[in-house]
């Protein structure tokens, strides 16, 4: 079990394995020379971190735990050998990489074009639906271990701006945050506030038919 703020990978270092997140939250981020941080991905239970290392093993950014995290490590070399022999495994790895690419595109739009309220509404919608997909929600609630500093580093805002926006969201009845839990009174209203469409979260189909033919 890894404790919070431990590295899974350091930027510019070669990686010999990828991680399946079994429990807990982790993030990928870029740290600027003056200490400013931009979080570029959140890894939740069920996520592969990072399948691209099988073909390009040097980590482009740091990956670190947010909470206690338990992972299963898979050797990049063994996975590449298996993918070369089994098209289904290769298809699964490429599907994982394409899903991460889709998420990066969506986060780029959020970062560049949306208001603070839209950014945070979209973030909460995404995390809720991703947690729901692995049965880690309870009705309209899910764990939310992100701090306001984390949220700021995802949304490209200051912590003060995040705090003010969260207060507005509470006043509008969009969300509530209690004891590291996110409560969403009306998911449809939050989706509308965040201009959120979940198509990019749908997994890319694994080409099982192609695999069977080989």
Backbone torsions as a table, in degrees:
resi	resn	phi	psi	omega
1	UNK	NA	126.1	177.0
2	UNK	-89.7	141.0	178.6
3	UNK	-84.9	166.2	177.3
4	UNK	-58.6	145.5	175.1
5	UNK	69.2	27.2	172.0
6	UNK	-100.2	146.7	-178.4
7	UNK	-78.4	135.9	162.9
8	UNK	-93.1	-28.4	177.4
9	UNK	-157.9	148.4	175.2
10	UNK	-110.9	142.6	-179.4
11	UNK	-54.9	136.8	175.1
12	UNK	75.1	3.9	176.8
13	UNK	-99.8	142.3	179.1
14	UNK	-71.5	140.6	-178.6
15	UNK	-113.0	133.6	-179.4
16	UNK	-99.7	-6.0	-178.8
17	UNK	-149.2	158.4	171.5
18	UNK	-110.1	165.5	-173.4
19	UNK	-121.7	133.8	166.2
20	UNK	-95.8	118.9	179.5
21	UNK	-75.5	115.8	-179.6
22	UNK	-94.5	-36.6	-176.9
23	UNK	-151.0	138.2	175.5
24	UNK	96.5	179.6	-176.8
25	UNK	-120.6	143.0	174.8
26	UNK	-137.7	171.0	179.6
27	UNK	-145.7	152.8	170.0
28	UNK	-102.1	138.7	-178.0
29	UNK	-154.2	158.6	174.8
30	UNK	-111.1	132.0	179.4
31	UNK	-110.2	121.7	179.5
32	UNK	-81.1	161.0	-176.3
33	UNK	-56.7	-29.8	-178.7
34	UNK	-89.1	6.8	176.1
35	UNK	97.9	-8.7	177.1
36	UNK	-67.9	144.5	-175.2
37	UNK	-124.7	139.1	171.3
38	UNK	-121.1	115.9	175.8
39	UNK	-81.7	128.3	-175.4
40	UNK	-112.9	-6.6	177.1
41	UNK	-165.6	142.4	171.0
42	UNK	-108.9	130.2	176.7
43	UNK	-104.1	127.4	-178.4
44	UNK	-115.9	169.5	177.2
45	UNK	-53.3	134.0	-178.0
46	UNK	97.1	-12.0	-178.4
47	UNK	-84.5	146.8	171.0
48	UNK	-93.7	130.9	-179.8
49	UNK	-129.0	113.9	-22.0
50	UNK	-114.4	124.7	-176.4
51	UNK	-61.0	-26.6	179.7
52	UNK	-63.4	-20.8	179.0
53	UNK	-63.8	-19.4	177.8
54	UNK	-63.4	-30.2	-178.5
55	UNK	-109.6	-27.6	178.7
56	UNK	-132.2	86.7	-164.5
57	UNK	-74.8	-9.9	-179.0
58	UNK	-83.3	122.3	-178.3
59	UNK	-67.6	127.2	-179.8
60	UNK	-79.2	-21.2	-179.7
61	UNK	-146.3	166.5	173.9
62	UNK	-69.1	148.4	168.4
63	UNK	-128.5	126.0	-176.3
64	UNK	-140.9	159.0	179.5
65	UNK	-77.7	147.5	172.6
66	UNK	-100.5	-41.7	178.1
67	UNK	-119.1	-174.2	165.7
68	UNK	-58.9	135.3	-175.4
69	UNK	-134.1	135.9	172.1
70	UNK	-117.9	130.6	-178.2
71	UNK	-128.9	162.2	166.2
72	UNK	-111.9	127.3	-178.2
73	UNK	-97.4	137.2	177.6
74	UNK	-121.4	129.8	179.2
75	UNK	-63.2	128.4	177.4
76	UNK	-62.0	-41.1	-179.2
77	UNK	-62.7	-45.4	-179.4
78	UNK	-65.5	-39.3	179.5
79	UNK	-66.5	-40.6	178.5
80	UNK	-63.0	-41.8	179.3
81	UNK	-64.7	-41.2	179.9
82	UNK	-69.2	-38.5	179.0
83	UNK	-63.8	-36.0	179.0
84	UNK	-66.2	-29.3	-178.4
85	UNK	-95.3	-19.6	-174.4
86	UNK	-131.6	103.4	-179.0
87	UNK	-58.6	-26.1	178.9
88	UNK	-66.8	-42.5	177.6
89	UNK	-64.3	-43.2	178.2
90	UNK	-59.9	-43.2	-179.9
91	UNK	-64.0	-38.5	179.2
92	UNK	-64.9	-41.0	179.2
93	UNK	-66.2	-43.6	178.7
94	UNK	-65.6	-35.6	176.8
95	UNK	-61.0	-42.1	177.9
96	UNK	-62.7	-40.7	179.3
97	UNK	-67.5	-38.7	179.4
98	UNK	-66.8	-36.6	177.8
99	UNK	-64.4	-40.9	177.2
100	UNK	-65.0	-38.4	178.6
101	UNK	-65.0	-40.0	177.6
102	UNK	-61.7	-43.0	-179.8
103	UNK	-64.8	-39.6	178.8
104	UNK	-61.1	-41.4	179.3
105	UNK	-62.7	-42.3	-179.4
106	UNK	-66.4	-41.2	179.0
107	UNK	-65.2	-34.3	179.0
108	UNK	-63.9	-41.7	177.5
109	UNK	-63.4	-44.6	178.4
110	UNK	-57.8	-46.6	-175.0
111	UNK	-66.0	-37.8	-172.1
112	UNK	-90.9	-26.5	-168.3
113	UNK	-126.7	-13.9	-173.8
114	UNK	-97.0	156.8	175.4
115	UNK	-74.2	169.1	-179.7
116	UNK	-59.3	-44.3	-179.4
117	UNK	-65.4	-40.2	178.1
118	UNK	-64.9	-41.2	180.0
119	UNK	-60.3	-50.2	-176.5
120	UNK	-71.2	-35.4	176.4
121	UNK	-62.6	-43.9	178.7
122	UNK	-63.5	-44.0	179.7
123	UNK	-58.6	-46.9	-178.9
124	UNK	-65.8	-38.7	176.6
125	UNK	-61.4	-48.1	-178.3
126	UNK	-59.6	-49.0	-177.3
127	UNK	-64.4	-38.7	178.7
128	UNK	-63.0	-47.1	-178.1
129	UNK	-67.8	-35.9	177.8
130	UNK	-67.5	-39.6	176.4
131	UNK	-66.8	-38.2	179.0
132	UNK	-63.3	-35.5	-177.6
133	UNK	-66.0	-19.1	177.6
134	UNK	-115.7	23.7	173.3
135	UNK	60.2	41.1	179.5
136	UNK	-116.7	27.3	173.0
137	UNK	-116.4	156.4	174.0
138	UNK	-124.1	106.0	-175.6
139	UNK	55.0	-113.7	-177.1
140	UNK	-105.1	27.8	-175.7
141	UNK	-130.4	153.4	171.3
142	UNK	-155.1	163.5	177.0
143	UNK	-61.8	146.8	177.5
144	UNK	-143.9	80.3	-177.3
145	UNK	-80.6	-2.5	-179.5
146	UNK	-67.0	135.6	173.0
147	UNK	-83.7	169.8	176.7
148	UNK	-65.7	-29.0	174.7
149	UNK	-66.5	-42.6	176.2
150	UNK	-59.0	-47.1	-179.6
151	UNK	-60.4	-40.6	178.5
152	UNK	-62.4	-40.2	-177.9
153	UNK	-75.3	-16.9	172.0
154	UNK	-82.6	-45.0	-170.6
155	UNK	-89.9	-4.9	-178.6
156	UNK	70.0	35.9	-179.6
157	UNK	-120.0	172.2	171.1
158	UNK	-87.6	155.1	175.7
159	UNK	-57.0	-34.4	178.3
160	UNK	-64.0	-42.5	179.1
161	UNK	-65.4	-40.2	177.1
162	UNK	-61.5	-46.1	-179.6
163	UNK	-58.9	-44.8	-179.9
164	UNK	-65.1	-39.9	-179.5
165	UNK	-68.4	-39.1	177.2
166	UNK	-62.7	-38.0	176.5
167	UNK	-62.7	-41.8	177.8
168	UNK	-62.8	-41.8	-178.9
169	UNK	-64.5	-37.9	175.8
170	UNK	-64.7	-44.1	-179.5
171	UNK	-62.0	-35.7	179.6
172	UNK	-80.7	-4.7	-179.7
173	UNK	75.3	22.3	-178.6
174	UNK	-79.7	-41.4	-177.9
175	UNK	-149.3	167.4	165.9
176	UNK	-141.5	147.7	178.7
177	UNK	-124.5	119.4	-178.7
178	UNK	-138.9	123.8	174.6
179	UNK	50.2	47.3	178.4
180	UNK	63.2	31.4	173.1
181	UNK	-124.8	139.1	176.1
182	UNK	-96.9	128.1	177.7
183	UNK	-117.6	125.8	-178.4
184	UNK	-116.3	103.3	-177.9
185	UNK	-60.6	-37.9	-177.9
186	UNK	-145.5	104.4	-174.9
187	UNK	-65.7	-33.1	179.7
188	UNK	-64.2	-39.9	178.7
189	UNK	-67.0	-40.0	179.0
190	UNK	-67.2	-39.5	176.6
191	UNK	-59.2	-43.7	180.0
192	UNK	-64.3	-41.3	-179.6
193	UNK	-64.6	-33.1	-177.9
194	UNK	-95.6	3.9	-174.8
195	UNK	50.0	48.0	-170.9
196	UNK	-98.9	126.9	173.0
197	UNK	-128.4	129.7	-168.8
198	UNK	-90.9	12.2	-176.7
199	UNK	-58.9	-34.1	-176.6
200	UNK	-73.1	-12.5	178.5
201	UNK	-88.4	-11.9	-178.8
202	UNK	-70.8	131.7	-176.3
203	UNK	-64.2	143.5	174.7
204	UNK	-70.0	135.9	-177.7
205	UNK	-65.1	137.4	174.9
206	UNK	-81.7	132.2	-174.7
207	UNK	-79.6	72.0	-178.4
208	UNK	-67.1	-33.1	-179.8
209	UNK	-64.3	-42.1	177.7
210	UNK	-64.5	-40.1	-179.7
211	UNK	-63.1	-41.8	-179.0
212	UNK	-65.3	-33.7	-178.9
213	UNK	-69.9	-19.9	-179.4
214	UNK	-98.6	NA	NA
